Amino acid sequence: MKLTLKNVKDLKQQSCSPLFKRVCNYVISEWSDYSDKTDIFKDVLYHGCQSGVVGFLIYYSDTVRFYKRYREEIDTLLYEEMEDVGLYSPSELFGSKWDKEDPLGRDDYNQNLLAWFGFEETLRKLGYQFETVQDAI
């Protein structure tokens, strides 16, 4: 599929996932700021949300709220990813970034990581819909 604003909007409309729709909204809102639209994806997926590129996912208050709003979908993404790579705990996936004293991700620090993970993985899944983005990520 070609990376066009119309196609992003169509995918958003067809989706029943609130998280996917939110990520589509991000792409739509960033669209006019980029001449090469694949850079919308590359900026996030190469540097991560931790770089501050996603303005609404910088502060703990925002990332925790994002995680809580999309918890069920993010947790599903996390379990799928762990299963795909053969890991059995978030600390194995996130390494030293994961606070092992909070194994269930109930504190702000781990919820911050989970919010970034959920956003990035959903953006990656959206990007895989477009040939030019697939080649870039």
BAFI-3210 file (N, C-alpha, C; in Angstrom, 3 decimals, decimal comma, padded with zeros to 6 digits):
// residues 137
n [1|2|3|4|5|6|7|8|9|10|11|12|13|14|15|16|17|18|19|20|21|22|23|24|25|26|27|28|29|30|31|32|33|34|35|36|37|38|39|40|41|42|43|44|45|46|47|48|49|50|51|52|53|54|55|56|57|58|59|60|61|62|63|64|65|66|67|68|69|70|71|72|73|74|75|76|77|78|79|80|81|82|83|84|85|86|87|88|89|90|91|92|93|94|95|96|97|98|99|100|101|102|103|104|105|106|107|108|109|110|111|112|113|114|115|116|117|118|119|120|121|122|123|124|125|126|127|128|129|130|131|132|133|134|135|136|137]
n.u [000,854|000,460|002,028|000,035|-001,818|-004,554|-004,704|-003,712|-005,715|-007,854|-007,096|-007,192|-009,930|-010,958|-010,083|-010,672|-009,337|-008,595|-005,993|-004,513|-005,908|-005,241|-002,492|-002,548|-003,730|-001,597|000,273|-001,205|-001,405|001,250|001,835|001,992|004,349|006,511|008,508|009,420|007,525|008,025|009,805|008,348|007,788|010,372|011,717|010,578|010,854|013,571|014,789|013,209|010,525|011,590|013,343|011,947|010,568|007,878|005,684|003,571|004,220|006,219|006,453|006,096|003,488|001,964|002,711|002,009|-000,741|-001,393|-000,607|-002,416|-004,830|-004,702|-004,075|-004,939|-004,608|-001,877|-000,710|-001,422|000,061|002,599|002,678|002,411|004,770|006,736|006,199|006,738|009,510|010,405|010,599|010,020|009,329|008,734|011,075|013,083|012,704|012,947|015,305|017,841|016,441|013,961|012,253|012,841|011,779|009,191|007,456|004,992|004,460|003,235|004,023|004,986|007,421|007,823|005,394|005,721|007,727|006,205|004,181|005,651|006,636|004,196|003,224|005,308|005,429|002,889|002,974|004,948|003,567|001,586|003,233|004,191|002,195|002,715|004,670|006,969|007,632|008,090|010,499|012,145|012,179]
n.v [-001,169|002,263|004,999|007,330|010,197|009,812|006,995|006,415|007,598|006,027|003,482|004,047|004,551|002,032|000,476|-001,103|-000,670|001,347|002,232|001,922|003,758|006,092|006,254|006,495|009,017|010,517|010,267|011,500|014,083|014,892|014,925|017,207|018,365|017,067|016,500|014,155|011,561|009,078|009,639|010,358|007,965|006,862|008,694|008,188|005,378|004,881|006,431|006,294|006,841|007,855|009,809|012,117|012,857|012,325|014,404|014,337|012,275|012,610|013,446|011,880|012,053|012,197|009,872|007,819|008,211|007,678|004,980|003,839|004,392|002,852|000,356|-002,401|-003,075|-002,494|-004,255|-006,653|-006,440|-006,534|-009,130|-010,652|-009,922|-010,853|-013,573|-014,055|-013,689|-015,455|-014,891|-014,531|-012,628|-009,128|-007,863|-009,296|-008,556|-005,726|-005,356|-003,741|-001,412|-001,938|-001,804|-004,076|-004,415|-003,838|-005,866|-006,198|-003,890|-001,622|000,791|004,227|004,408|001,955|001,906|004,072|003,101|001,069|002,519|003,886|001,657|000,507|002,541|002,737|000,107|-000,119|001,913|000,834|-001,402|-000,104|001,155|-001,041|-001,494|-000,068|000,008|001,666|002,441|000,004|-000,745|001,109|000,757]
n.w [000,000|-000,666|000,986|002,003|003,079|002,947|002,951|005,510|007,045|006,212|007,197|009,908|010,233|009,645|011,703|014,877|017,123|019,813|020,537|018,149|016,577|017,935|017,460|014,688|014,583|015,565|013,438|011,422|012,490|012,406|009,760|007,958|008,768|007,731|004,907|003,715|004,251|005,403|007,350|009,577|010,786|011,000|012,706|015,215|015,477|015,124|017,080|019,318|021,673|023,938|023,163|023,010|020,789|020,376|021,380|023,281|024,917|026,898|029,618|032,856|033,914|031,619|030,173|031,922|032,113|029,438|029,277|031,141|029,913|027,586|028,491|028,344|025,612|025,278|027,109|025,883|023,495|024,657|025,798|023,457|022,102|023,905|023,795|021,078|020,960|022,803|025,571|029,128|030,968|031,555|032,414|031,183|028,556|028,552|029,868|031,768|032,015|033,077|036,137|038,433|040,919|040,658|039,339|038,064|036,736|037,925|038,917|038,215|036,733|035,288|033,936|032,288|030,543|029,367|028,106|026,132|024,745|023,834|022,150|020,237|019,153|018,060|016,179|014,555|013,576|012,111|010,242|008,815|007,032|004,799|001,891|001,444|003,997|005,260|004,064|005,215|007,965]
ca.u [000,000|001,220|001,927|-000,666|-002,653|-005,849|-004,582|-003,604|-007,062|-008,692|-006,726|-007,725|-011,378|-011,252|-009,619|-011,512|-008,406|-008,374|-004,560|-004,157|-006,496|-004,456|-001,229|-002,887|-003,908|-000,256|000,817|-002,001|-001,056|002,637|001,943|002,418|005,672|007,539|008,470|009,502|006,569|008,586|010,537|007,443|007,988|011,784|012,099|010,153|011,332|015,029|015,242|012,326|009,767|012,457|014,048|011,084|009,984|006,420|005,532|002,606|004,719|007,495|006,390|005,470|002,039|001,366|002,936|001,212|-002,134|-001,471|-000,595|-003,663|-005,925|-004,563|-003,432|-005,285|-003,959|-000,417|-000,366|-001,533|001,257|003,744|002,656|002,694|006,192|007,509|005,997|007,426|010,970|010,704|010,921|008,971|009,017|009,094|012,462|013,929|012,526|013,418|016,638|018,112|015,486|012,793|012,401|012,487|011,016|007,815|007,330|003,701|004,352|002,215|004,584|005,142|008,608|007,561|004,272|006,334|008,326|005,137|003,517|006,536|006,619|002,911|003,151|006,287|005,036|001,701|003,450|005,638|002,534|001,006|004,240|004,294|001,132|003,169|005,916|008,111|007,997|008,663|011,889|012,905|012,242]
ca.v [000,000|003,506|005,865|008,585|010,633|009,146|005,601|006,411|007,882|004,847|002,443|004,485|004,357|000,594|-000,185|-001,057|-000,506|002,733|002,542|002,082|005,025|007,186|006,316|007,082|010,456|011,098|010,350|012,516|015,414|015,195|014,800|018,438|018,775|016,233|016,385|012,707|011,047|007,926|010,161|010,342|006,644|006,667|009,497|007,493|004,003|004,873|007,113|005,937|007,895|008,422|010,960|013,286|013,166|012,286|015,451|014,035|011,145|013,018|013,506|010,721|012,237|011,902|008,477|006,967|008,353|006,960|003,544|003,440|004,472|001,786|-000,749|-003,736|-003,282|-002,494|-005,524|-007,691|-006,288|-006,979|-010,586|-011,171|-009,717|-011,772|-014,909|-014,125|-013,772|-016,504|-014,359|-014,863|-011,513|-007,822|-007,510|-009,904|-007,786|-004,353|-005,362|-002,917|-000,298|-002,387|-001,841|-005,439|-004,374|-003,602|-006,842|-006,116|-002,607|-000,803|002,095|005,159|004,167|000,872|002,296|004,950|002,207|000,355|003,474|004,059|000,386|000,375|003,494|002,380|-001,135|000,150|002,688|-000,128|-002,187|000,785|001,342|-002,252|-001,464|000,736|-000,527|002,566|002,443|-001,329|-000,719|002,060|000,401]
ca.w [000,000|-000,744|002,169|001,738|004,192|002,791|003,382|006,973|007,556|005,949|008,164|011,206|010,218|009,592|012,923|016,075|018,228|020,234|020,495|016,741|016,144|018,534|016,730|013,387|014,815|015,664|012,077|010,721|013,015|012,031|008,301|007,271|009,243|007,105|003,437|003,503|005,242|006,118|008,513|010,737|011,395|011,324|013,868|016,432|015,573|015,230|018,293|020,420|022,350|024,970|022,602|023,116|019,480|020,528|022,389|024,340|025,704|027,482|031,079|033,495|034,050|030,320|029,782|032,818|031,666|028,165|029,572|031,801|028,942|026,589|029,219|027,850|024,314|025,471|027,755|024,856|022,655|025,446|025,883|022,119|021,818|024,738|023,245|019,787|021,134|023,771|026,892|030,084|031,853|030,988|032,732|030,155|027,330|028,715|030,470|032,947|032,089|033,833|037,593|038,834|042,169|040,235|038,253|037,381|036,056|038,574|039,273|037,099|035,917|034,343|033,083|031,296|029,540|028,674|027,211|024,974|024,021|023,155|021,053|019,207|018,487|017,256|015,032|013,696|012,886|011,115|009,201|008,001|006,027|003,666|001,335|001,630|005,422|005,520|003,629|006,018|009,390]
c.u [000,904|000,974|001,328|-001,501|-004,014|-005,781|-004,437|-004,983|-007,992|-008,385|-007,261|-009,217|-011,752|-010,914|-010,644|-010,649|-008,226|-006,890|-004,107|-004,689|-005,700|-003,130|-001,465|-003,077|-002,569|000,334|000,098|-001,602|000,357|002,817|002,527|003,807|006,816|007,400|008,571|008,682|007,086|009,352|009,659|007,672|009,434|012,205|011,747|010,841|012,854|015,500|014,396|011,603|010,622|013,209|013,226|010,394|008,454|006,090|004,573|003,012|006,102|007,460|005,665|003,959|001,329|001,528|002,129|-000,261|-002,350|-001,507|-001,926|-004,836|-005,903|-003,954|-003,698|-004,581|-002,437|000,021|-000,442|-000,325|002,492|003,799|002,948|004,180|007,052|007,382|006,770|008,939|011,376|011,156|009,732|008,647|009,409|010,554|013,438|013,866|013,171|014,808|016,741|017,172|014,278|013,109|011,902|011,726|009,537|007,495|006,022|003,479|003,280|002,719|004,844|006,298|008,349|006,368|004,741|006,949|007,250|004,371|004,354|006,535|005,335|002,782|004,071|005,880|003,804|002,067|004,173|004,619|001,831|001,976|004,368|003,202|001,592|004,545|007,116|008,563|008,623|010,146|012,769|013,062|012,657]
c.v [001,238|004,352|007,197|008,931|009,949|007,705|005,491|006,640|006,694|003,719|002,786|004,196|002,877|-000,128|-000,078|-000,854|000,967|003,144|002,768|003,407|006,206|007,353|006,875|008,589|011,170|011,300|011,453|013,919|015,843|015,330|016,050|018,907|018,047|016,248|014,918|012,048|009,816|008,381|010,268|009,052|006,479|007,458|008,791|006,143|003,902|005,420|006,810|007,133|008,584|009,651|012,239|013,653|013,136|013,190|015,150|012,816|011,456|012,889|012,285|010,869|011,882|010,436|007,520|007,028|007,583|005,461|003,100|003,444|003,281|000,516|-002,117|-004,029|-003,350|-003,794|-006,682|-007,641|-006,826|-008,504|-011,224|-011,059|-010,682|-013,194|-015,080|-014,311|-014,778|-016,009|-014,563|-013,756|-010,203|-007,436|-008,142|-009,099|-006,400|-004,259|-004,463|-001,722|-000,642|-002,412|-003,192|-005,489|-004,096|-004,557|-006,749|-004,771|-001,708|000,591|002,921|004,804|003,083|001,187|003,249|004,112|001,505|001,264|003,675|002,802|000,253|001,311|003,072|001,118|-000,937|000,971|001,775|-000,958|-001,358|000,945|000,147|-002,332|-000,795|000,272|000,367|002,611|001,103|-001,335|000,149|001,649|-001,042]
c.w [000,000|000,512|001,747|002,963|004,127|003,281|004,897|007,586|007,340|006,932|009,551|011,280|010,282|010,891|014,048|017,321|018,594|020,188|019,053|016,207|016,690|017,803|015,326|013,520|014,933|014,264|011,303|011,189|012,628|010,515|007,639|007,690|008,544|005,586|003,039|004,608|005,982|007,355|009,752|011,511|011,861|012,550|015,171|016,555|015,619|016,574|019,521|021,002|023,403|024,484|022,713|021,816|019,508|021,710|023,521|025,170|026,275|029,006|031,653|033,585|032,744|029,932|030,651|032,416|030,353|028,421|030,180|030,823|027,983|027,190|028,605|026,520|024,441|026,120|026,758|023,921|023,372|025,505|024,533|021,784|022,630|024,207|021,936|019,934|022,210|025,130|027,819|031,074|031,181|031,272|031,740|028,855|027,438|029,346|031,683|033,070|032,963|035,317|038,077|040,151|041,908|039,078|037,472|036,685|036,627|038,955|038,017|036,176|034,871|033,436|031,987|030,174|028,709|027,714|025,954|024,106|023,202|021,966|019,910|018,449|017,606|016,025|014,043|012,900|011,817|009,947|008,284|006,935|004,729|003,202|001,646|003,086|005,790|005,184|004,528|007,473|009,598]
res [m|k|l|t|l|k|n|v|k|d|l|k|q|q|s|c|s|p|l|f|k|r|v|c|n|y|v|i|s|e|w|s|d|y|s|d|k|t|d|i|f|k|d|v|l|y|h|g|c|q|s|g|v|v|g|f|l|i|y|y|s|d|t|v|r|f|y|k|r|y|r|e|e|i|d|t|l|l|y|e|e|m|e|d|v|g|l|y|s|p|s|e|l|f|g|s|k|w|d|k|e|d|p|l|g|r|d|d|y|n|q|n|l|l|a|w|f|g|f|e|e|t|l|r|k|l|g|y|q|f|e|t|v|q|d|a|i]
***
